[in-house]
Amino acid sequence: MTKTSSPGPIHVVRFGNIRVAVWENRNQEGRTYYSIDLERSYCDKEGARQSQNINLHPNEIAKVTGALNQAYADLHALPKLNQPGADDPGGASS
């Protein structure tokens, strides 16, 4: 039995430790649809590389973007976050 490898994402964007991959899929009727994988990679306490993944539908991108932008604005309005070094509570960004 030969194992066929599935094609990779049709588009990938990286911002530091954040990776977004766009996948093209086909349903049983042959219609094309897309899905998005949002991945955050980090090093755990032992230094091993880990990642967290969320799968989104294209119509959820604007909702997630809006929610994250609002959370960012709300958090940075807090006095505690306006102090030097407050942007990176864990040390180095990874």
PDB file of N, CA, C and O in Angstrom:
ATOM      1  N   MET A   1       0.843  -1.172   0.000  1.00  0.00           N
ATOM      2  CA  MET A   1       0.000   0.000   0.000  1.00  0.00           C
ATOM      3  C   MET A   1       0.887   1.235   0.000  1.00  0.00           C
ATOM      4  O   MET A   1       1.781   1.363   0.837  1.00  0.00           O
ATOM      5  N   THR A   2       0.645   2.129  -0.925  1.00  0.00           N
ATOM      6  CA  THR A   2       1.423   3.354  -1.031  1.00  0.00           C
ATOM      7  C   THR A   2       0.711   4.472  -0.288  1.00  0.00           C
ATOM      8  O   THR A   2      -0.489   4.688  -0.460  1.00  0.00           O
ATOM      9  N   LYS A   3       1.449   5.157   0.515  1.00  0.00           N
ATOM     10  CA  LYS A   3       0.881   6.291   1.250  1.00  0.00           C
ATOM     11  C   LYS A   3       1.120   7.550   0.434  1.00  0.00           C
ATOM     12  O   LYS A   3       2.262   7.893   0.127  1.00  0.00           O
ATOM     13  N   THR A   4       0.038   8.236   0.083  1.00  0.00           N
ATOM     14  CA  THR A   4       0.185   9.478  -0.666  1.00  0.00           C
ATOM     15  C   THR A   4       0.226  10.639   0.324  1.00  0.00           C
ATOM     16  O   THR A   4      -0.572  10.712   1.259  1.00  0.00           O
ATOM     17  N   SER A   5       1.151  11.519   0.099  1.00  0.00           N
ATOM     18  CA  SER A   5       1.250  12.671   0.988  1.00  0.00           C
ATOM     19  C   SER A   5       0.270  13.737   0.525  1.00  0.00           C
ATOM     20  O   SER A   5       0.125  13.992  -0.670  1.00  0.00           O
ATOM     21  N   SER A   6      -0.394  14.349   1.483  1.00  0.00           N
ATOM     22  CA  SER A   6      -1.320  15.407   1.131  1.00  0.00           C
ATOM     23  C   SER A   6      -0.521  16.666   0.811  1.00  0.00           C
ATOM     24  O   SER A   6       0.539  16.904   1.390  1.00  0.00           O
ATOM     25  N   PRO A   7      -1.042  17.472  -0.118  1.00  0.00           N
ATOM     26  CA  PRO A   7      -0.330  18.704  -0.448  1.00  0.00           C
ATOM     27  C   PRO A   7      -0.310  19.643   0.756  1.00  0.00           C
ATOM     28  O   PRO A   7      -1.170  19.566   1.634  1.00  0.00           O
ATOM     29  N   GLY A   8       0.657  20.506   0.782  1.00  0.00           N
ATOM     30  CA  GLY A   8       0.775  21.451   1.883  1.00  0.00           C
ATOM     31  C   GLY A   8      -0.192  22.610   1.726  1.00  0.00           C
ATOM     32  O   GLY A   8      -1.022  22.621   0.818  1.00  0.00           O
ATOM     33  N   PRO A   9      -0.080  23.571   2.605  1.00  0.00           N
ATOM     34  CA  PRO A   9      -0.955  24.742   2.520  1.00  0.00           C
ATOM     35  C   PRO A   9      -0.690  25.526   1.238  1.00  0.00           C
ATOM     36  O   PRO A   9       0.408  25.475   0.684  1.00  0.00           O
ATOM     37  N   ILE A  10      -1.701  26.248   0.776  1.00  0.00           N
ATOM     38  CA  ILE A  10      -1.537  27.040  -0.439  1.00  0.00           C
ATOM     39  C   ILE A  10      -0.929  28.400  -0.136  1.00  0.00           C
ATOM     40  O   ILE A  10      -0.471  29.089  -1.048  1.00  0.00           O
ATOM     41  N   HIS A  11      -0.918  28.798   1.143  1.00  0.00           N
ATOM     42  CA  HIS A  11      -0.328  30.076   1.525  1.00  0.00           C
ATOM     43  C   HIS A  11       0.057  30.021   2.998  1.00  0.00           C
ATOM     44  O   HIS A  11      -0.692  29.492   3.819  1.00  0.00           O
ATOM     45  N   VAL A  12       1.227  30.568   3.331  1.00  0.00           N
ATOM     46  CA  VAL A  12       1.689  30.608   4.722  1.00  0.00           C
ATOM     47  C   VAL A  12       2.203  32.013   5.022  1.00  0.00           C
ATOM     48  O   VAL A  12       2.916  32.614   4.218  1.00  0.00           O
ATOM     49  N   VAL A  13       1.829  32.527   6.198  1.00  0.00           N
ATOM     50  CA  VAL A  13       2.293  33.826   6.674  1.00  0.00           C
ATOM     51  C   VAL A  13       2.863  33.619   8.069  1.00  0.00           C
ATOM     52  O   VAL A  13       2.267  32.921   8.889  1.00  0.00           O
ATOM     53  N   ARG A  14       4.023  34.229   8.342  1.00  0.00           N
ATOM     54  CA  ARG A  14       4.638  34.151   9.666  1.00  0.00           C
ATOM     55  C   ARG A  14       4.874  35.544  10.225  1.00  0.00           C
ATOM     56  O   ARG A  14       5.323  36.449   9.522  1.00  0.00           O
ATOM     57  N   PHE A  15       4.563  35.692  11.499  1.00  0.00           N
ATOM     58  CA  PHE A  15       4.887  36.888  12.267  1.00  0.00           C
ATOM     59  C   PHE A  15       5.521  36.395  13.553  1.00  0.00           C
ATOM     60  O   PHE A  15       4.819  36.061  14.507  1.00  0.00           O
ATOM     61  N   GLY A  16       6.853  36.347  13.584  1.00  0.00           N
ATOM     62  CA  GLY A  16       7.539  35.837  14.776  1.00  0.00           C
ATOM     63  C   GLY A  16       7.154  34.396  15.033  1.00  0.00           C
ATOM     64  O   GLY A  16       7.353  33.531  14.180  1.00  0.00           O
ATOM     65  N   ASN A  17       6.602  34.136  16.208  1.00  0.00           N
ATOM     66  CA  ASN A  17       6.241  32.773  16.576  1.00  0.00           C
ATOM     67  C   ASN A  17       4.806  32.416  16.178  1.00  0.00           C
ATOM     68  O   ASN A  17       4.294  31.370  16.578  1.00  0.00           O
ATOM     69  N   ILE A  18       4.159  33.276  15.397  1.00  0.00           N
ATOM     70  CA  ILE A  18       2.799  33.023  14.928  1.00  0.00           C
ATOM     71  C   ILE A  18       2.848  32.636  13.456  1.00  0.00           C
ATOM     72  O   ILE A  18       3.480  33.314  12.646  1.00  0.00           O
ATOM     73  N   ARG A  19       2.175  31.538  13.120  1.00  0.00           N
ATOM     74  CA  ARG A  19       2.131  31.052  11.736  1.00  0.00           C
ATOM     75  C   ARG A  19       0.671  30.857  11.349  1.00  0.00           C
ATOM     76  O   ARG A  19      -0.106  30.267  12.099  1.00  0.00           O
ATOM     77  N   VAL A  20       0.307  31.357  10.172  1.00  0.00           N
ATOM     78  CA  VAL A  20      -1.030  31.167   9.627  1.00  0.00           C
ATOM     79  C   VAL A  20      -0.881  30.428   8.307  1.00  0.00           C
ATOM     80  O   VAL A  20      -0.145  30.864   7.422  1.00  0.00           O
ATOM     81  N   ALA A  21      -1.579  29.312   8.177  1.00  0.00           N
ATOM     82  CA  ALA A  21      -1.541  28.519   6.952  1.00  0.00           C
ATOM     83  C   ALA A  21      -2.950  28.425   6.373  1.00  0.00           C
ATOM     84  O   ALA A  21      -3.909  28.149   7.094  1.00  0.00           O
ATOM     85  N   VAL A  22      -3.065  28.657   5.067  1.00  0.00           N
ATOM     86  CA  VAL A  22      -4.343  28.553   4.374  1.00  0.00           C
ATOM     87  C   VAL A  22      -4.351  27.237   3.595  1.00  0.00           C
ATOM     88  O   VAL A  22      -3.435  26.949   2.824  1.00  0.00           O
ATOM     89  N   TRP A  23      -5.394  26.452   3.812  1.00  0.00           N
ATOM     90  CA  TRP A  23      -5.521  25.143   3.175  1.00  0.00           C
ATOM     91  C   TRP A  23      -6.699  25.140   2.214  1.00  0.00           C
ATOM     92  O   TRP A  23      -7.769  25.668   2.517  1.00  0.00           O
ATOM     93  N   GLU A  24      -6.487  24.536   1.050  1.00  0.00           N
ATOM     94  CA  GLU A  24      -7.573  24.341   0.094  1.00  0.00           C
ATOM     95  C   GLU A  24      -8.079  22.917   0.252  1.00  0.00           C
ATOM     96  O   GLU A  24      -7.296  21.967   0.257  1.00  0.00           O
ATOM     97  N   ASN A  25      -9.380  22.776   0.379  1.00  0.00           N
ATOM     98  CA  ASN A  25     -10.004  21.466   0.599  1.00  0.00           C
ATOM     99  C   ASN A  25     -11.121  21.253  -0.409  1.00  0.00           C
ATOM    100  O   ASN A  25     -11.592  22.202  -1.038  1.00  0.00           O
ATOM    101  N   ARG A  26     -11.538  20.014  -0.558  1.00  0.00           N
ATOM    102  CA  ARG A  26     -12.677  19.690  -1.416  1.00  0.00           C
ATOM    103  C   ARG A  26     -13.625  18.804  -0.619  1.00  0.00           C
ATOM    104  O   ARG A  26     -13.204  17.870   0.064  1.00  0.00           O
ATOM    105  N   ASN A  27     -14.932  19.122  -0.723  1.00  0.00           N
ATOM    106  CA  ASN A  27     -15.911  18.283  -0.050  1.00  0.00           C
ATOM    107  C   ASN A  27     -16.284  17.111  -0.954  1.00  0.00           C
ATOM    108  O   ASN A  27     -15.728  16.967  -2.042  1.00  0.00           O
ATOM    109  N   GLN A  28     -17.213  16.282  -0.515  1.00  0.00           N
ATOM    110  CA  GLN A  28     -17.571  15.080  -1.270  1.00  0.00           C
ATOM    111  C   GLN A  28     -18.199  15.397  -2.626  1.00  0.00           C
ATOM    112  O   GLN A  28     -18.142  14.585  -3.549  1.00  0.00           O
ATOM    113  N   GLU A  29     -18.793  16.573  -2.737  1.00  0.00           N
ATOM    114  CA  GLU A  29     -19.387  16.984  -4.012  1.00  0.00           C
ATOM    115  C   GLU A  29     -18.360  17.623  -4.942  1.00  0.00           C
ATOM    116  O   GLU A  29     -18.695  17.998  -6.065  1.00  0.00           O
ATOM    117  N   GLY A  30     -17.125  17.749  -4.491  1.00  0.00           N
ATOM    118  CA  GLY A  30     -16.074  18.327  -5.307  1.00  0.00           C
ATOM    119  C   GLY A  30     -15.940  19.834  -5.186  1.00  0.00           C
ATOM    120  O   GLY A  30     -15.117  20.435  -5.878  1.00  0.00           O
ATOM    121  N   ARG A  31     -16.729  20.457  -4.324  1.00  0.00           N
ATOM    122  CA  ARG A  31     -16.629  21.903  -4.118  1.00  0.00           C
ATOM    123  C   ARG A  31     -15.387  22.238  -3.314  1.00  0.00           C
ATOM    124  O   ARG A  31     -15.006  21.519  -2.390  1.00  0.00           O
ATOM    125  N   THR A  32     -14.766  23.344  -3.688  1.00  0.00           N
ATOM    126  CA  THR A  32     -13.569  23.811  -2.994  1.00  0.00           C
ATOM    127  C   THR A  32     -13.976  24.689  -1.824  1.00  0.00           C
ATOM    128  O   THR A  32     -14.850  25.548  -1.945  1.00  0.00           O
ATOM    129  N   TYR A  33     -13.330  24.459  -0.691  1.00  0.00           N
ATOM    130  CA  TYR A  33     -13.494  25.351   0.456  1.00  0.00           C
ATOM    131  C   TYR A  33     -12.138  25.507   1.119  1.00  0.00           C
ATOM    132  O   TYR A  33     -11.224  24.721   0.872  1.00  0.00           O
ATOM    133  N   TYR A  34     -12.012  26.507   1.946  1.00  0.00           N
ATOM    134  CA  TYR A  34     -10.729  26.828   2.565  1.00  0.00           C
ATOM    135  C   TYR A  34     -10.840  26.765   4.079  1.00  0.00           C
ATOM    136  O   TYR A  34     -11.906  26.986   4.655  1.00  0.00           O
ATOM    137  N   SER A  35      -9.715  26.459   4.707  1.00  0.00           N
ATOM    138  CA  SER A  35      -9.633  26.510   6.161  1.00  0.00           C
ATOM    139  C   SER A  35      -8.298  27.149   6.527  1.00  0.00           C
ATOM    140  O   SER A  35      -7.353  27.159   5.738  1.00  0.00           O
ATOM    141  N   ILE A  36      -8.250  27.671   7.719  1.00  0.00           N
ATOM    142  CA  ILE A  36      -7.071  28.392   8.184  1.00  0.00           C
ATOM    143  C   ILE A  36      -6.584  27.758   9.471  1.00  0.00           C
ATOM    144  O   ILE A  36      -7.370  27.521  10.389  1.00  0.00           O
ATOM    145  N   ASP A  37      -5.282  27.481   9.542  1.00  0.00           N
ATOM    146  CA  ASP A  37      -4.652  27.021  10.779  1.00  0.00           C
ATOM    147  C   ASP A  37      -3.860  28.177  11.361  1.00  0.00           C
ATOM    148  O   ASP A  37      -3.009  28.759  10.688  1.00  0.00           O
ATOM    149  N   LEU A  38      -4.140  28.507  12.607  1.00  0.00           N
ATOM    150  CA  LEU A  38      -3.410  29.529  13.343  1.00  0.00           C
ATOM    151  C   LEU A  38      -2.575  28.794  14.386  1.00  0.00           C
ATOM    152  O   LEU A  38      -3.117  28.093  15.241  1.00  0.00           O
ATOM    153  N   GLU A  39      -1.261  28.956  14.312  1.00  0.00           N
ATOM    154  CA  GLU A  39      -0.365  28.220  15.206  1.00  0.00           C
ATOM    155  C   GLU A  39       0.541  29.178  15.972  1.00  0.00           C
ATOM    156  O   GLU A  39       1.101  30.114  15.400  1.00  0.00           O
ATOM    157  N   ARG A  40       0.675  28.936  17.257  1.00  0.00           N
ATOM    158  CA  ARG A  40       1.598  29.685  18.114  1.00  0.00           C
ATOM    159  C   ARG A  40       2.634  28.696  18.627  1.00  0.00           C
ATOM    160  O   ARG A  40       2.286  27.700  19.262  1.00  0.00           O
ATOM    161  N   SER A  41       3.906  28.969  18.353  1.00  0.00           N
ATOM    162  CA  SER A  41       4.964  28.086  18.851  1.00  0.00           C
ATOM    163  C   SER A  41       5.679  28.763  20.012  1.00  0.00           C
ATOM    164  O   SER A  41       5.736  29.989  20.100  1.00  0.00           O
ATOM    165  N   TYR A  42       6.220  27.942  20.894  1.00  0.00           N
ATOM    166  CA  TYR A  42       6.896  28.436  22.093  1.00  0.00           C
ATOM    167  C   TYR A  42       7.806  27.341  22.633  1.00  0.00           C
ATOM    168  O   TYR A  42       7.714  26.186  22.218  1.00  0.00           O
ATOM    169  N   CYS A  43       8.674  27.706  23.548  1.00  0.00           N
ATOM    170  CA  CYS A  43       9.516  26.738  24.245  1.00  0.00           C
ATOM    171  C   CYS A  43       8.944  26.516  25.643  1.00  0.00           C
ATOM    172  O   CYS A  43       8.617  27.475  26.342  1.00  0.00           O
ATOM    173  N   ASP A  44       8.824  25.253  26.049  1.00  0.00           N
ATOM    174  CA  ASP A  44       8.316  24.969  27.383  1.00  0.00           C
ATOM    175  C   ASP A  44       9.424  25.149  28.424  1.00  0.00           C
ATOM    176  O   ASP A  44      10.534  25.558  28.084  1.00  0.00           O
ATOM    177  N   LYS A  45       9.127  24.849  29.678  1.00  0.00           N
ATOM    178  CA  LYS A  45      10.086  25.059  30.769  1.00  0.00           C
ATOM    179  C   LYS A  45      11.376  24.276  30.579  1.00  0.00           C
ATOM    180  O   LYS A  45      12.430  24.689  31.062  1.00  0.00           O
ATOM    181  N   GLU A  46      11.300  23.146  29.877  1.00  0.00           N
ATOM    182  CA  GLU A  46      12.487  22.329  29.629  1.00  0.00           C
ATOM    183  C   GLU A  46      13.217  22.746  28.357  1.00  0.00           C
ATOM    184  O   GLU A  46      14.253  22.172  28.020  1.00  0.00           O
ATOM    185  N   GLY A  47      12.688  23.732  27.655  1.00  0.00           N
ATOM    186  CA  GLY A  47      13.327  24.211  26.429  1.00  0.00           C
ATOM    187  C   GLY A  47      12.898  23.476  25.174  1.00  0.00           C
ATOM    188  O   GLY A  47      13.432  23.732  24.095  1.00  0.00           O
ATOM    189  N   ALA A  48      11.940  22.563  25.298  1.00  0.00           N
ATOM    190  CA  ALA A  48      11.448  21.825  24.129  1.00  0.00           C
ATOM    191  C   ALA A  48      10.450  22.681  23.356  1.00  0.00           C
ATOM    192  O   ALA A  48       9.614  23.361  23.952  1.00  0.00           O
ATOM    193  N   ARG A  49      10.541  22.645  22.041  1.00  0.00           N
ATOM    194  CA  ARG A  49       9.649  23.418  21.182  1.00  0.00           C
ATOM    195  C   ARG A  49       8.255  22.798  21.218  1.00  0.00           C
ATOM    196  O   ARG A  49       8.102  21.590  21.034  1.00  0.00           O
ATOM    197  N   GLN A  50       7.247  23.625  21.454  1.00  0.00           N
ATOM    198  CA  GLN A  50       5.852  23.203  21.505  1.00  0.00           C
ATOM    199  C   GLN A  50       5.038  24.113  20.594  1.00  0.00           C
ATOM    200  O   GLN A  50       5.525  25.153  20.152  1.00  0.00           O
ATOM    201  N   SER A  51       3.810  23.723  20.317  1.00  0.00           N
ATOM    202  CA  SER A  51       2.935  24.604  19.548  1.00  0.00           C
ATOM    203  C   SER A  51       1.479  24.356  19.929  1.00  0.00           C
ATOM    204  O   SER A  51       1.107  23.282  20.401  1.00  0.00           O
ATOM    205  N   GLN A  52       0.683  25.377  19.708  1.00  0.00           N
ATOM    206  CA  GLN A  52      -0.761  25.299  19.895  1.00  0.00           C
ATOM    207  C   GLN A  52      -1.392  25.663  18.567  1.00  0.00           C
ATOM    208  O   GLN A  52      -0.924  26.569  17.878  1.00  0.00           O
ATOM    209  N   ASN A  53      -2.458  24.956  18.203  1.00  0.00           N
ATOM    210  CA  ASN A  53      -3.059  25.154  16.897  1.00  0.00           C
ATOM    211  C   ASN A  53      -4.560  25.369  17.026  1.00  0.00           C
ATOM    212  O   ASN A  53      -5.230  24.691  17.806  1.00  0.00           O
ATOM    213  N   ILE A  54      -5.083  26.318  16.256  1.00  0.00           N
ATOM    214  CA  ILE A  54      -6.522  26.571  16.172  1.00  0.00           C
ATOM    215  C   ILE A  54      -6.894  26.542  14.697  1.00  0.00           C
ATOM    216  O   ILE A  54      -6.219  27.156  13.871  1.00  0.00           O
ATOM    217  N   ASN A  55      -7.962  25.833  14.365  1.00  0.00           N
ATOM    218  CA  ASN A  55      -8.441  25.785  12.992  1.00  0.00           C
ATOM    219  C   ASN A  55      -9.629  26.731  12.867  1.00  0.00           C
ATOM    220  O   ASN A  55     -10.558  26.673  13.673  1.00  0.00           O
ATOM    221  N   LEU A  56      -9.602  27.606  11.856  1.00  0.00           N
ATOM    222  CA  LEU A  56     -10.648  28.600  11.645  1.00  0.00           C
ATOM    223  C   LEU A  56     -11.262  28.472  10.264  1.00  0.00           C
ATOM    224  O   LEU A  56     -10.631  27.981   9.328  1.00  0.00           O
ATOM    225  N   HIS A  57     -12.492  28.917  10.153  1.00  0.00           N
ATOM    226  CA  HIS A  57     -13.113  29.080   8.847  1.00  0.00           C
ATOM    227  C   HIS A  57     -12.784  30.491   8.370  1.00  0.00           C
ATOM    228  O   HIS A  57     -12.599  31.380   9.202  1.00  0.00           O
ATOM    229  N   PRO A  58     -12.706  30.726   7.085  1.00  0.00           N
ATOM    230  CA  PRO A  58     -12.361  32.060   6.584  1.00  0.00           C
ATOM    231  C   PRO A  58     -13.249  33.174   7.132  1.00  0.00           C
ATOM    232  O   PRO A  58     -12.765  34.280   7.373  1.00  0.00           O
ATOM    233  N   ASN A  59     -14.545  32.901   7.334  1.00  0.00           N
ATOM    234  CA  ASN A  59     -15.436  33.957   7.831  1.00  0.00           C
ATOM    235  C   ASN A  59     -15.192  34.279   9.304  1.00  0.00           C
ATOM    236  O   ASN A  59     -15.791  35.221   9.823  1.00  0.00           O
ATOM    237  N   GLU A  60     -14.339  33.536   9.986  1.00  0.00           N
ATOM    238  CA  GLU A  60     -14.015  33.819  11.382  1.00  0.00           C
ATOM    239  C   GLU A  60     -12.776  34.708  11.540  1.00  0.00           C
ATOM    240  O   GLU A  60     -12.508  35.198  12.637  1.00  0.00           O
ATOM    241  N   ILE A  61     -12.026  34.917  10.467  1.00  0.00           N
ATOM    242  CA  ILE A  61     -10.787  35.701  10.557  1.00  0.00           C
ATOM    243  C   ILE A  61     -11.063  37.120  11.045  1.00  0.00           C
ATOM    244  O   ILE A  61     -10.381  37.606  11.947  1.00  0.00           O
ATOM    245  N   ALA A  62     -12.046  37.783  10.465  1.00  0.00           N
ATOM    246  CA  ALA A  62     -12.354  39.156  10.873  1.00  0.00           C
ATOM    247  C   ALA A  62     -12.810  39.209  12.328  1.00  0.00           C
ATOM    248  O   ALA A  62     -12.461  40.143  13.050  1.00  0.00           O
ATOM    249  N   LYS A  63     -13.583  38.221  12.765  1.00  0.00           N
ATOM    250  CA  LYS A  63     -14.039  38.181  14.157  1.00  0.00           C
ATOM    251  C   LYS A  63     -12.865  38.018  15.118  1.00  0.00           C
ATOM    252  O   LYS A  63     -12.781  38.714  16.130  1.00  0.00           O
ATOM    253  N   VAL A  64     -11.962  37.095  14.798  1.00  0.00           N
ATOM    254  CA  VAL A  64     -10.790  36.865  15.648  1.00  0.00           C
ATOM    255  C   VAL A  64      -9.893  38.098  15.656  1.00  0.00           C
ATOM    256  O   VAL A  64      -9.404  38.507  16.709  1.00  0.00           O
ATOM    257  N   THR A  65      -9.676  38.690  14.480  1.00  0.00           N
ATOM    258  CA  THR A  65      -8.854  39.896  14.383  1.00  0.00           C
ATOM    259  C   THR A  65      -9.452  41.027  15.224  1.00  0.00           C
ATOM    260  O   THR A  65      -8.737  41.698  15.968  1.00  0.00           O
ATOM    261  N   GLY A  66     -10.754  41.230  15.102  1.00  0.00           N
ATOM    262  CA  GLY A  66     -11.421  42.266  15.874  1.00  0.00           C
ATOM    263  C   GLY A  66     -11.330  42.031  17.369  1.00  0.00           C
ATOM    264  O   GLY A  66     -11.074  42.959  18.136  1.00  0.00           O
ATOM    265  N   ALA A  67     -11.542  40.783  17.784  1.00  0.00           N
ATOM    266  CA  ALA A  67     -11.469  40.456  19.210  1.00  0.00           C
ATOM    267  C   ALA A  67     -10.059  40.660  19.753  1.00  0.00           C
ATOM    268  O   ALA A  67      -9.890  41.194  20.849  1.00  0.00           O
ATOM    269  N   LEU A  68      -9.051  40.242  19.000  1.00  0.00           N
ATOM    270  CA  LEU A  68      -7.663  40.418  19.439  1.00  0.00           C
ATOM    271  C   LEU A  68      -7.272  41.894  19.475  1.00  0.00           C
ATOM    272  O   LEU A  68      -6.603  42.331  20.411  1.00  0.00           O
ATOM    273  N   ASN A  69      -7.676  42.658  18.477  1.00  0.00           N
ATOM    274  CA  ASN A  69      -7.384  44.097  18.469  1.00  0.00           C
ATOM    275  C   ASN A  69      -8.028  44.796  19.658  1.00  0.00           C
ATOM    276  O   ASN A  69      -7.414  45.666  20.277  1.00  0.00           O
ATOM    277  N   GLN A  70      -9.263  44.419  19.981  1.00  0.00           N
ATOM    278  CA  GLN A  70      -9.950  45.035  21.114  1.00  0.00           C
ATOM    279  C   GLN A  70      -9.267  44.642  22.425  1.00  0.00           C
ATOM    280  O   GLN A  70      -9.075  45.486  23.300  1.00  0.00           O
ATOM    281  N   ALA A  71      -8.905  43.381  22.564  1.00  0.00           N
ATOM    282  CA  ALA A  71      -8.210  42.936  23.777  1.00  0.00           C
ATOM    283  C   ALA A  71      -6.872  43.651  23.920  1.00  0.00           C
ATOM    284  O   ALA A  71      -6.495  44.048  25.022  1.00  0.00           O
ATOM    285  N   TYR A  72      -6.154  43.815  22.813  1.00  0.00           N
ATOM    286  CA  TYR A  72      -4.869  44.520  22.830  1.00  0.00           C
ATOM    287  C   TYR A  72      -5.060  45.965  23.292  1.00  0.00           C
ATOM    288  O   TYR A  72      -4.315  46.451  24.143  1.00  0.00           O
ATOM    289  N   ALA A  73      -6.046  46.641  22.736  1.00  0.00           N
ATOM    290  CA  ALA A  73      -6.318  48.036  23.121  1.00  0.00           C
ATOM    291  C   ALA A  73      -6.729  48.124  24.589  1.00  0.00           C
ATOM    292  O   ALA A  73      -6.258  49.001  25.314  1.00  0.00           O
ATOM    293  N   ASP A  74      -7.600  47.226  25.028  1.00  0.00           N
ATOM    294  CA  ASP A  74      -8.058  47.240  26.422  1.00  0.00           C
ATOM    295  C   ASP A  74      -6.915  46.979  27.385  1.00  0.00           C
ATOM    296  O   ASP A  74      -6.787  47.658  28.404  1.00  0.00           O
ATOM    297  N   LEU A  75      -6.084  45.996  27.066  1.00  0.00           N
ATOM    298  CA  LEU A  75      -4.964  45.661  27.948  1.00  0.00           C
ATOM    299  C   LEU A  75      -3.950  46.793  28.038  1.00  0.00           C
ATOM    300  O   LEU A  75      -3.426  47.072  29.116  1.00  0.00           O
ATOM    301  N   HIS A  76      -3.672  47.442  26.920  1.00  0.00           N
ATOM    302  CA  HIS A  76      -2.681  48.512  26.926  1.00  0.00           C
ATOM    303  C   HIS A  76      -3.210  49.817  27.504  1.00  0.00           C
ATOM    304  O   HIS A  76      -2.451  50.768  27.691  1.00  0.00           O
ATOM    305  N   ALA A  77      -4.503  49.868  27.787  1.00  0.00           N
ATOM    306  CA  ALA A  77      -5.074  51.026  28.473  1.00  0.00           C
ATOM    307  C   ALA A  77      -4.888  50.907  29.989  1.00  0.00           C
ATOM    308  O   ALA A  77      -5.045  51.889  30.714  1.00  0.00           O
ATOM    309  N   LEU A  78      -4.557  49.717  30.460  1.00  0.00           N
ATOM    310  CA  LEU A  78      -4.351  49.503  31.894  1.00  0.00           C
ATOM    311  C   LEU A  78      -3.023  50.117  32.333  1.00  0.00           C
ATOM    312  O   LEU A  78      -2.022  49.944  31.638  1.00  0.00           O
ATOM    313  N   PRO A  79      -2.980  50.825  33.459  1.00  0.00           N
ATOM    314  CA  PRO A  79      -1.747  51.482  33.918  1.00  0.00           C
ATOM    315  C   PRO A  79      -0.582  50.519  34.089  1.00  0.00           C
ATOM    316  O   PRO A  79       0.556  50.881  33.791  1.00  0.00           O
ATOM    317  N   LYS A  80      -0.834  49.308  34.559  1.00  0.00           N
ATOM    318  CA  LYS A  80       0.228  48.336  34.815  1.00  0.00           C
ATOM    319  C   LYS A  80       0.992  47.986  33.532  1.00  0.00           C
ATOM    320  O   LYS A  80       2.197  47.736  33.573  1.00  0.00           O
ATOM    321  N   LEU A  81       0.294  47.969  32.403  1.00  0.00           N
ATOM    322  CA  LEU A  81       0.925  47.594  31.137  1.00  0.00           C
ATOM    323  C   LEU A  81       1.710  48.725  30.498  1.00  0.00           C
ATOM    324  O   LEU A  81       2.416  48.504  29.514  1.00  0.00           O
ATOM    325  N   ASN A  82       1.602  49.919  31.031  1.00  0.00           N
ATOM    326  CA  ASN A  82       2.325  51.052  30.465  1.00  0.00           C
ATOM    327  C   ASN A  82       3.686  51.259  31.107  1.00  0.00           C
ATOM    328  O   ASN A  82       4.309  52.303  30.918  1.00  0.00           O
ATOM    329  N   GLN A  83       4.157  50.266  31.870  1.00  0.00           N
ATOM    330  CA  GLN A  83       5.471  50.345  32.507  1.00  0.00           C
ATOM    331  C   GLN A  83       6.511  49.669  31.620  1.00  0.00           C
ATOM    332  O   GLN A  83       6.172  48.770  30.850  1.00  0.00           O
ATOM    333  N   PRO A  84       7.782  50.090  31.716  1.00  0.00           N
ATOM    334  CA  PRO A  84       8.841  49.453  30.910  1.00  0.00           C
ATOM    335  C   PRO A  84       8.908  47.949  31.182  1.00  0.00           C
ATOM    336  O   PRO A  84       8.826  47.512  32.330  1.00  0.00           O
ATOM    337  N   GLY A  85       9.056  47.174  30.124  1.00  0.00           N
ATOM    338  CA  GLY A  85       9.187  45.726  30.249  1.00  0.00           C
ATOM    339  C   GLY A  85       7.868  45.000  30.403  1.00  0.00           C
ATOM    340  O   GLY A  85       7.862  43.773  30.492  1.00  0.00           O
ATOM    341  N   ALA A  86       6.752  45.708  30.438  1.00  0.00           N
ATOM    342  CA  ALA A  86       5.458  45.089  30.659  1.00  0.00           C
ATOM    343  C   ALA A  86       4.965  44.308  29.442  1.00  0.00           C
ATOM    344  O   ALA A  86       4.109  43.435  29.580  1.00  0.00           O
ATOM    345  N   ASP A  87       5.487  44.605  28.262  1.00  0.00           N
ATOM    346  CA  ASP A  87       5.032  43.907  27.051  1.00  0.00           C
ATOM    347  C   ASP A  87       5.468  42.445  27.011  1.00  0.00           C
ATOM    348  O   ASP A  87       4.874  41.648  26.285  1.00  0.00           O
ATOM    349  N   ASP A  88       6.478  42.088  27.765  1.00  0.00           N
ATOM    350  CA  ASP A  88       7.052  40.750  27.669  1.00  0.00           C
ATOM    351  C   ASP A  88       7.210  40.148  29.060  1.00  0.00           C
ATOM    352  O   ASP A  88       8.320  40.127  29.591  1.00  0.00           O
ATOM    353  N   PRO A  89       6.123  39.655  29.669  1.00  0.00           N
ATOM    354  CA  PRO A  89       6.175  39.165  31.034  1.00  0.00           C
ATOM    355  C   PRO A  89       7.062  37.934  31.209  1.00  0.00           C
ATOM    356  O   PRO A  89       7.539  37.683  32.316  1.00  0.00           O
ATOM    357  N   GLY A  90       7.298  37.158  30.146  1.00  0.00           N
ATOM    358  CA  GLY A  90       8.080  35.938  30.288  1.00  0.00           C
ATOM    359  C   GLY A  90       9.543  36.090  29.900  1.00  0.00           C
ATOM    360  O   GLY A  90      10.277  35.102  29.901  1.00  0.00           O
ATOM    361  N   GLY A  91       9.977  37.266  29.577  1.00  0.00           N
ATOM    362  CA  GLY A  91      11.347  37.455  29.124  1.00  0.00           C
ATOM    363  C   GLY A  91      11.380  37.598  27.628  1.00  0.00           C
ATOM    364  O   GLY A  91      10.719  38.476  27.074  1.00  0.00           O
ATOM    365  N   ALA A  92      12.133  36.755  26.965  1.00  0.00           N
ATOM    366  CA  ALA A  92      12.295  36.843  25.508  1.00  0.00           C
ATOM    367  C   ALA A  92      11.047  36.323  24.800  1.00  0.00           C
ATOM    368  O   ALA A  92      10.433  35.354  25.248  1.00  0.00           O
ATOM    369  N   SER A  93      10.680  36.957  23.713  1.00  0.00           N
ATOM    370  CA  SER A  93       9.567  36.478  22.896  1.00  0.00           C
ATOM    371  C   SER A  93      10.036  35.325  22.033  1.00  0.00           C
ATOM    372  O   SER A  93      11.108  35.381  21.430  1.00  0.00           O
ATOM    373  N   SER A  94       9.226  34.283  21.979  1.00  0.00           N
ATOM    374  CA  SER A  94       9.557  33.164  21.091  1.00  0.00           C
ATOM    375  C   SER A  94       8.335  32.603  20.446  1.00  0.00           C
ATOM    376  O   SER A  94       8.428  31.655  19.667  1.00  0.00           O
TER     377      SER A  94
END
